[in-house]
């Protein structure tokens, strides 16, 4: 299983990048608000961005939850079926897709 170190490296750098982007976005918005030169449209866009952030967290939470469920399902499979390379990948992709679909239908119902 040579994927585990690769996934670990990607997740480590991804976490660092997301943290840096979040901090810089916060500092930029803070500086814009403190400058006081914002039009009402810009203020609405900034406040709207803050309220949509909680749904972004919901999306990633659902995706990671279903990815974890897929990994648990793969772990419970017999060793003979895991040696078939396509089955574990398919299970993981289907479980992540279910997380995306649940988020999509939740947001679609929330808009209505």
LUMMISE-687700 format. One record per atom (N, C-alpha, C): residue number from 1; atom name; x, y, z. Coordinates in pm, 1 decimal. Layout:
<atoms>
(atom NUM; "CA"; (X; Y; Z)) ...
</atoms>
This chain:
<atoms>
(atom 1; "N"; (83.1; -118.6; 0.0)) (atom 1; "CA"; (0.0; 0.0; 0.0)) (atom 1; "C"; (87.5; 124.9; 0.0)) (atom 2; "N"; (131.8; 164.6; -115.2)) (atom 2; "CA"; (217.3; 282.4; -127.1)) (atom 2; "C"; (136.5; 410.6; -131.2)) (atom 3; "N"; (3.7; 400.9; -129.9)) (atom 3; "CA"; (-80.3; 519.9; -134.1)) (atom 3; "C"; (-84.1; 592.4; 0.1)) (atom 4; "N"; (-65.0; 521.3; 109.1)) (atom 4; "CA"; (-80.0; 580.7; 241.9)) (atom 4; "C"; (19.5; 694.8; 265.1)) (atom 5; "N"; (150.1; 679.0; 236.1)) (atom 5; "CA"; (239.9; 794.0; 254.4)) (atom 5; "C"; (208.0; 910.1; 160.8)) (atom 6; "N"; (167.3; 879.1; 39.5)) (atom 6; "CA"; (133.0; 985.1; -56.1)) (atom 6; "C"; (11.8; 1063.0; -7.4)) (atom 7; "N"; (-89.9; 990.9; 39.4)) (atom 7; "CA"; (-210.6; 1056.8; 90.3)) (atom 7; "C"; (-177.0; 1139.6; 213.7)) (atom 8; "N"; (-89.8; 1087.0; 300.2)) (atom 8; "CA"; (-49.8; 1161.8; 419.1)) (atom 8; "C"; (21.7; 1291.5; 384.9)) (atom 9; "N"; (110.7; 1286.7; 286.7)) (atom 9; "CA"; (182.8; 1407.3; 244.8)) (atom 9; "C"; (86.7; 1508.6; 184.4)) (atom 10; "N"; (-3.8; 1462.0; 99.2)) (atom 10; "CA"; (-100.1; 1551.8; 36.0)) (atom 10; "C"; (-190.1; 1615.6; 140.7)) (atom 11; "N"; (-236.5; 1536.1; 237.2)) (atom 11; "CA"; (-324.5; 1590.7; 340.9)) (atom 11; "C"; (-250.1; 1690.5; 430.0)) (atom 12; "N"; (-123.0; 1663.9; 458.6)) (atom 12; "CA"; (-45.9; 1756.9; 541.6)) (atom 12; "C"; (-28.5; 1891.2; 472.5)) (atom 13; "N"; (17.3; 1888.6; 347.8)) (atom 13; "CA"; (34.2; 2013.9; 274.8)) (atom 13; "C"; (-100.3; 2080.7; 246.8)) (atom 14; "N"; (-203.6; 2001.7; 220.5)) (atom 14; "CA"; (-336.5; 2058.2; 197.1)) (atom 14; "C"; (-388.6; 2131.0; 319.1)) (atom 15; "N"; (-366.2; 2074.3; 436.6)) (atom 15; "CA"; (-410.1; 2138.7; 559.9)) (atom 15; "C"; (-337.1; 2270.0; 581.3)) (atom 16; "N"; (-208.2; 2270.4; 556.1)) (atom 16; "CA"; (-130.0; 2393.7; 571.5)) (atom 16; "C"; (-177.9; 2499.8; 473.1)) (atom 17; "N"; (-203.3; 2461.8; 349.6)) (atom 17; "CA"; (-248.6; 2556.9; 247.4)) (atom 17; "C"; (-385.7; 2612.5; 282.9)) (atom 18; "N"; (-477.9; 2527.1; 327.0)) (atom 18; "CA"; (-611.8; 2574.6; 364.4)) (atom 18; "C"; (-603.9; 2670.6; 482.2)) (atom 19; "N"; (-518.2; 2640.2; 579.5)) (atom 19; "CA"; (-502.6; 2730.0; 694.5)) (atom 19; "C"; (-447.6; 2865.2; 651.0)) (atom 20; "N"; (-349.1; 2866.0; 562.6)) (atom 20; "CA"; (-291.2; 2991.8; 514.9)) (atom 20; "C"; (-395.0; 3072.5; 437.6)) (atom 21; "N"; (-471.2; 3006.8; 351.2)) (atom 21; "CA"; (-573.8; 3077.0; 273.4)) (atom 21; "C"; (-680.7; 3135.1; 365.4)) (atom 22; "N"; (-722.5; 3059.4; 465.0)) (atom 22; "CA"; (-825.1; 3107.6; 557.9)) (atom 22; "C"; (-776.0; 3229.1; 635.4)) (atom 23; "N"; (-653.5; 3223.4; 683.8)) (atom 23; "CA"; (-599.0; 3335.6; 760.8)) (atom 23; "C"; (-582.9; 3459.5; 673.5)) (atom 24; "N"; (-531.4; 3442.5; 551.0)) (atom 24; "CA"; (-513.5; 3559.9; 465.0)) (atom 24; "C"; (-647.7; 3619.2; 422.0)) (atom 25; "N"; (-747.9; 3535.6; 397.6)) (atom 25; "CA"; (-881.0; 3588.6; 364.7)) (atom 25; "C"; (-938.5; 3666.5; 482.0)) (atom 26; "N"; (-921.2; 3615.2; 602.1)) (atom 26; "CA"; (-969.4; 3685.9; 720.8)) (atom 26; "C"; (-900.8; 3821.4; 735.8)) (atom 27; "N"; (-768.4; 3823.0; 721.3)) (atom 27; "CA"; (-695.5; 3949.4; 736.5)) (atom 27; "C"; (-735.0; 4050.0; 628.8)) (atom 28; "N"; (-756.9; 4001.9; 506.2)) (atom 28; "CA"; (-798.6; 4091.6; 399.2)) (atom 28; "C"; (-935.9; 4151.6; 427.7)) (atom 29; "N"; (-1029.7; 4068.5; 468.4)) (atom 29; "CA"; (-1164.3; 4118.4; 498.1)) (atom 29; "C"; (-1162.1; 4213.4; 617.3)) (atom 30; "N"; (-1081.2; 4182.7; 717.0)) (atom 30; "CA"; (-1069.3; 4269.7; 833.5)) (atom 30; "C"; (-1014.4; 4406.2; 793.3)) (atom 31; "N"; (-913.2; 4406.6; 707.5)) (atom 31; "CA"; (-853.8; 4532.1; 662.3)) (atom 31; "C"; (-953.6; 4612.0; 578.0)) (atom 32; "N"; (-1031.3; 4543.9; 493.4)) (atom 32; "CA"; (-1132.4; 4613.6; 413.5)) (atom 32; "C"; (-1239.2; 4676.0; 501.6)) (atom 33; "N"; (-1283.2; 4605.6; 602.2)) (atom 33; "CA"; (-1386.7; 4658.6; 690.9)) (atom 33; "C"; (-1332.9; 4776.6; 771.2)) (atom 34; "N"; (-1210.3; 4766.3; 819.1)) (atom 34; "CA"; (-1152.5; 4873.5; 899.6)) (atom 34; "C"; (-1123.5; 4998.8; 817.2)) (atom 35; "N"; (-1102.6; 4983.3; 686.5)) (atom 35; "CA"; (-1073.2; 5101.1; 604.4)) (atom 35; "C"; (-1195.3; 5191.1; 591.1)) (atom 36; "N"; (-1314.5; 5134.1; 594.6)) (atom 36; "CA"; (-1436.4; 5213.4; 589.2)) (atom 36; "C"; (-1471.8; 5263.1; 450.9)) (atom 37; "N"; (-1399.8; 5225.0; 348.8)) (atom 37; "CA"; (-1426.6; 5271.3; 213.0)) (atom 37; "C"; (-1508.9; 5171.0; 133.2)) (atom 38; "N"; (-1592.8; 5096.9; 199.8)) (atom 38; "CA"; (-1670.2; 4994.1; 130.9)) (atom 38; "C"; (-1807.5; 5046.6; 91.3)) (atom 39; "N"; (-1848.1; 5010.5; -27.8)) (atom 39; "CA"; (-1983.1; 5043.0; -71.1)) (atom 39; "C"; (-2078.9; 4940.8; -9.9)) (atom 40; "N"; (-2207.3; 4969.2; -9.2)) (atom 40; "CA"; (-2303.5; 4873.3; 48.8)) (atom 40; "C"; (-2301.5; 4737.2; -21.7)) (atom 41; "N"; (-2274.7; 4736.5; -152.2)) (atom 41; "CA"; (-2269.7; 4609.5; -225.2)) (atom 41; "C"; (-2152.1; 4523.9; -177.3)) (atom 42; "N"; (-2038.4; 4590.5; -155.2)) (atom 42; "CA"; (-1920.8; 4517.2; -107.7)) (atom 42; "C"; (-1941.6; 4465.7; 34.4)) (atom 43; "N"; (-2002.8; 4544.0; 118.4)) (atom 43; "CA"; (-2031.1; 4499.6; 255.1)) (atom 43; "C"; (-2125.0; 4379.4; 253.4)) (atom 44; "N"; (-2223.3; 4381.8; 164.6)) (atom 44; "CA"; (-2316.1; 4268.9; 153.9)) (atom 44; "C"; (-2243.1; 4143.8; 106.0)) (atom 45; "N"; (-2151.2; 4161.2; 11.7)) (atom 45; "CA"; (-2075.4; 4045.9; -38.8)) (atom 45; "C"; (-1986.4; 3986.5; 69.6)) (atom 46; "N"; (-1925.3; 4071.1; 150.3)) (atom 46; "CA"; (-1838.9; 4021.6; 258.1)) (atom 46; "C"; (-1921.6; 3948.3; 363.2)) (atom 47; "N"; (-2035.0; 4005.7; 404.0)) (atom 47; "CA"; (-2116.8; 3939.7; 505.7)) (atom 47; "C"; (-2179.7; 3812.1; 451.1)) (atom 48; "N"; (-2214.3; 3811.8; 322.7)) (atom 48; "CA"; (-2271.1; 3691.6; 261.4)) (atom 48; "C"; (-2166.0; 3580.7; 258.6)) (atom 49; "N"; (-2043.1; 3616.7; 233.9)) (atom 49; "CA"; (-1935.4; 3518.8; 230.3)) (atom 49; "C"; (-1917.2; 3453.9; 367.5)) (atom 50; "N"; (-1930.3; 3531.1; 474.5)) (atom 50; "CA"; (-1915.9; 3475.8; 608.6)) (atom 50; "C"; (-2029.7; 3379.6; 640.9)) (atom 51; "N"; (-2151.0; 3407.3; 595.2)) (atom 51; "CA"; (-2262.7; 3319.1; 626.9)) (atom 51; "C"; (-2258.3; 3191.7; 545.1)) (atom 52; "N"; (-2202.1; 3194.1; 425.8)) (atom 52; "CA"; (-2195.5; 3072.5; 346.1)) (atom 52; "C"; (-2080.9; 2981.7; 389.7)) (atom 53; "N"; (-1994.4; 3032.8; 477.7)) (atom 53; "CA"; (-1879.1; 2955.2; 522.4)) (atom 53; "C"; (-1922.2; 2832.9; 602.7)) (atom 54; "N"; (-2031.4; 2844.6; 680.5)) (atom 54; "CA"; (-2073.7; 2730.5; 761.0)) (atom 54; "C"; (-2124.1; 2617.0; 672.5)) (atom 55; "N"; (-2179.8; 2647.5; 557.4)) (atom 55; "CA"; (-2224.2; 2541.4; 468.3)) (atom 55; "C"; (-2106.4; 2478.2; 395.8)) (atom 56; "N"; (-1999.5; 2552.8; 377.2)) (atom 56; "CA"; (-1878.3; 2495.8; 320.8)) (atom 56; "C"; (-1820.2; 2392.6; 417.6)) (atom 57; "N"; (-1824.3; 2424.0; 546.5)) (atom 57; "CA"; (-1779.2; 2328.3; 646.6)) (atom 57; "C"; (-1867.7; 2204.2; 647.5)) (atom 58; "N"; (-1997.3; 2223.0; 628.8)) (atom 58; "CA"; (-2088.3; 2109.2; 622.0)) (atom 58; "C"; (-2053.2; 2019.8; 504.0)) (atom 59; "N"; (-2022.8; 2081.1; 390.7)) (atom 59; "CA"; (-1987.3; 2003.2; 272.0)) (atom 59; "C"; (-1864.6; 1917.3; 298.6)) (atom 60; "N"; (-1759.8; 1978.5; 349.6)) (atom 60; "CA"; (-1636.9; 1901.8; 373.3)) (atom 60; "C"; (-1653.8; 1801.1; 485.5)) (atom 61; "N"; (-1736.8; 1833.4; 582.8)) (atom 61; "CA"; (-1764.5; 1736.9; 688.6)) (atom 61; "C"; (-1834.5; 1613.2; 635.4)) (atom 62; "N"; (-1933.7; 1633.8; 549.8)) (atom 62; "CA"; (-2004.3; 1520.1; 490.1)) (atom 62; "C"; (-1912.6; 1437.9; 400.5)) (atom 63; "N"; (-1830.4; 1504.9; 322.0)) (atom 63; "CA"; (-1740.1; 1432.6; 231.8)) (atom 63; "C"; (-1640.9; 1348.6; 311.5)) (atom 64; "N"; (-1582.9; 1407.7; 415.9)) (atom 64; "CA"; (-1487.3; 1332.4; 496.9)) (atom 64; "C"; (-1554.6; 1220.9; 575.0)) (atom 65; "N"; (-1677.6; 1243.6; 620.6)) (atom 65; "CA"; (-1751.8; 1138.0; 689.4)) (atom 65; "C"; (-1774.0; 1018.4; 598.1)) (atom 66; "N"; (-1821.0; 1043.7; 477.7)) (atom 66; "CA"; (-1847.9; 933.9; 386.0)) (atom 66; "C"; (-1719.3; 870.3; 333.4)) (atom 67; "N"; (-1612.1; 947.9; 322.6)) (atom 67; "CA"; (-1483.1; 888.7; 285.4)) (atom 67; "C"; (-1437.1; 793.0; 395.5)) (atom 68; "N"; (-1455.3; 831.8; 520.4)) (atom 68; "CA"; (-1421.4; 744.0; 631.6)) (atom 68; "C"; (-1507.3; 619.1; 634.4)) (atom 69; "N"; (-1635.6; 635.4; 605.6)) (atom 69; "CA"; (-1724.5; 518.4; 599.7)) (atom 69; "C"; (-1679.2; 423.7; 489.8)) (atom 70; "N"; (-1639.1; 479.3; 375.6)) (atom 70; "CA"; (-1589.2; 395.2; 266.9)) (atom 70; "C"; (-1464.0; 319.5; 307.4)) (atom 71; "N"; (-1374.7; 385.7; 380.4)) (atom 71; "CA"; (-1253.1; 317.9; 424.8)) (atom 71; "C"; (-1283.6; 208.2; 525.8)) (atom 72; "N"; (-1382.4; 230.6; 612.5)) (atom 72; "CA"; (-1422.3; 127.1; 707.7)) (atom 72; "C"; (-1480.6; 7.5; 633.6)) (atom 73; "N"; (-1560.5; 33.4; 531.1)) (atom 73; "CA"; (-1616.8; -76.1; 451.1)) (atom 73; "C"; (-1505.4; -153.9; 382.3)) (atom 74; "N"; (-1408.6; -83.7; 326.9)) (atom 74; "CA"; (-1296.0; -150.4; 261.3)) (atom 74; "C"; (-1216.9; -234.0; 361.6)) (atom 75; "N"; (-1202.1; -182.8; 483.4)) (atom 75; "CA"; (-1127.3; -255.4; 585.9)) (atom 75; "C"; (-1197.6; -385.2; 625.9)) (atom 76; "N"; (-1329.4; -388.0; 614.8)) (atom 76; "CA"; (-1404.6; -506.5; 654.0)) (atom 76; "C"; (-1409.3; -614.3; 545.5)) (atom 77; "N"; (-1362.5; -582.3; 425.5)) (atom 77; "CA"; (-1363.8; -680.1; 315.9)) (atom 77; "C"; (-1257.2; -787.1; 338.6)) (atom 78; "N"; (-1282.9; -908.7; 290.0)) (atom 78; "CA"; (-1178.6; -1011.3; 298.6)) (atom 78; "C"; (-1057.0; -973.9; 214.3)) (atom 79; "N"; (-942.2; -1026.3; 250.7)) (atom 79; "CA"; (-816.7; -991.5; 184.7)) (atom 79; "C"; (-818.6; -1027.6; 36.4)) (atom 80; "N"; (-888.9; -1134.0; -0.1)) (atom 80; "CA"; (-893.6; -1175.0; -140.6)) (atom 80; "C"; (-961.8; -1069.8; -228.7)) (atom 81; "N"; (-1062.8; -1004.3; -174.7)) (atom 81; "CA"; (-1132.6; -903.0; -255.1)) (atom 81; "C"; (-1056.0; -771.1; -257.9)) (atom 82; "N"; (-977.2; -743.9; -153.2)) (atom 82; "CA"; (-899.7; -620.0; -151.0)) (atom 82; "C"; (-786.3; -625.5; -252.3)) (atom 83; "N"; (-737.0; -745.5; -281.9)) (atom 83; "CA"; (-628.5; -757.6; -378.3)) (atom 83; "C"; (-673.5; -718.1; -518.2)) (atom 84; "N"; (-803.6; -724.2; -543.5)) (atom 84; "CA"; (-857.8; -669.1; -667.2)) (atom 84; "C"; (-854.1; -517.2; -652.0)) (atom 85; "N"; (-765.4; -452.0; -723.8)) (atom 85; "CA"; (-736.7; -310.0; -704.2)) (atom 85; "C"; (-857.8; -221.0; -731.4)) (atom 86; "N"; (-944.9; -260.5; -820.2)) (atom 86; "CA"; (-1053.8; -172.7; -862.4)) (atom 86; "C"; (-1167.5; -166.6; -760.5)) (atom 87; "N"; (-1190.1; -272.2; -686.0)) (atom 87; "CA"; (-1300.9; -272.8; -591.3)) (atom 87; "C"; (-1283.5; -170.8; -478.4)) (atom 88; "N"; (-1169.3; -165.4; -409.5)) (atom 88; "CA"; (-1156.5; -63.5; -303.8)) (atom 88; "C"; (-1164.9; 79.7; -356.4)) (atom 89; "N"; (-1106.0; 105.4; -471.3)) (atom 89; "CA"; (-1114.3; 239.9; -529.8)) (atom 89; "C"; (-1260.1; 274.3; -562.5)) (atom 90; "N"; (-1332.0; 178.9; -617.9)) (atom 90; "CA"; (-1472.9; 201.4; -650.7)) (atom 90; "C"; (-1556.8; 227.6; -527.4)) (atom 91; "N"; (-1533.5; 151.5; -420.4)) (atom 91; "CA"; (-1608.4; 172.7; -296.4)) (atom 91; "C"; (-1580.3; 311.8; -240.5)) (atom 92; "N"; (-1455.1; 351.7; -242.6)) (atom 92; "CA"; (-1419.2; 483.5; -188.7)) (atom 92; "C"; (-1480.3; 596.1; -273.4)) (atom 93; "N"; (-1473.3; 584.2; -404.9)) (atom 93; "CA"; (-1530.3; 688.4; -490.9)) (atom 93; "C"; (-1681.8; 697.0; -475.9)) (atom 94; "N"; (-1747.8; 583.0; -463.0)) (atom 94; "CA"; (-1893.0; 583.3; -445.2)) (atom 94; "C"; (-1930.7; 647.0; -312.1)) (atom 95; "N"; (-1856.1; 617.6; -207.0)) (atom 95; "CA"; (-1889.9; 674.7; -76.8)) (atom 95; "C"; (-1867.2; 826.0; -74.9)) (atom 96; "N"; (-1760.5; 874.1; -137.7)) (atom 96; "CA"; (-1737.6; 1019.2; -145.4)) (atom 96; "C"; (-1846.4; 1085.1; -230.8)) (atom 97; "N"; (-1885.7; 1019.7; -338.8)) (atom 97; "CA"; (-1993.1; 1073.5; -423.3)) (atom 97; "C"; (-2124.1; 1081.6; -346.5)) (atom 98; "N"; (-2151.1; 984.6; -259.4)) (atom 98; "CA"; (-2271.7; 991.4; -176.7)) (atom 98; "C"; (-2268.0; 1112.1; -84.0)) (atom 99; "N"; (-2151.6; 1142.4; -29.8)) (atom 99; "CA"; (-2138.7; 1261.6; 53.8)) (atom 99; "C"; (-2168.5; 1388.5; -23.9)) (atom 100; "N"; (-2115.3; 1398.1; -146.0)) (atom 100; "CA"; (-2144.8; 1513.7; -231.7)) (atom 100; "C"; (-2293.5; 1522.9; -263.7)) (atom 101; "N"; (-2355.0; 1410.4; -296.6)) (atom 101; "CA"; (-2496.8; 1411.3; -332.3)) (atom 101; "C"; (-2584.9; 1451.3; -214.8)) (atom 102; "N"; (-2553.8; 1401.9; -97.2)) (atom 102; "CA"; (-2632.6; 1439.7; 20.3)) (atom 102; "C"; (-2620.1; 1589.3; 44.9)) (atom 103; "N"; (-2500.7; 1644.7; 32.4)) (atom 103; "CA"; (-2482.3; 1788.8; 48.7)) (atom 103; "C"; (-2560.1; 1865.3; -58.2)) (atom 104; "N"; (-2553.7; 1818.1; -182.8)) (atom 104; "CA"; (-2623.3; 1886.0; -292.0)) (atom 104; "C"; (-2773.8; 1889.6; -267.0)) (atom 105; "N"; (-2832.1; 1775.4; -230.0)) (atom 105; "CA"; (-2976.4; 1772.2; -208.2)) (atom 105; "C"; (-3017.1; 1850.7; -83.5)) (atom 106; "N"; (-2931.3; 1854.0; 18.4)) (atom 106; "CA"; (-2960.1; 1935.1; 135.7)) (atom 106; "C"; (-2963.4; 2082.9; 99.6)) (atom 107; "N"; (-2865.0; 2127.7; 23.3)) (atom 107; "CA"; (-2859.7; 2269.3; -15.6)) (atom 107; "C"; (-2973.0; 2304.4; -110.8)) (atom 108; "N"; (-3008.2; 2210.9; -197.6)) (atom 108; "CA"; (-3118.4; 2235.7; -291.5)) (atom 108; "C"; (-3249.9; 2251.9; -214.8)) (atom 109; "N"; (-3273.2; 2169.9; -113.3)) (atom 109; "CA"; (-3393.9; 2181.3; -33.6)) (atom 109; "C"; (-3390.2; 2304.7; 55.5)) (atom 110; "N"; (-3273.2; 2345.6; 98.2)) (atom 110; "CA"; (-3258.9; 2464.9; 183.1)) (atom 110; "C"; (-3292.6; 2592.2; 105.0)) (atom 111; "N"; (-3258.5; 2594.5; -24.1)) (atom 111; "CA"; (-3288.4; 2712.9; -107.4)) (atom 111; "C"; (-3436.9; 2729.1; -133.5)) (atom 112; "N"; (-3508.3; 2620.2; -135.3)) (atom 112; "CA"; (-3653.2; 2626.4; -166.6)) (atom 112; "C"; (-3737.6; 2670.3; -51.4)) 
</atoms>
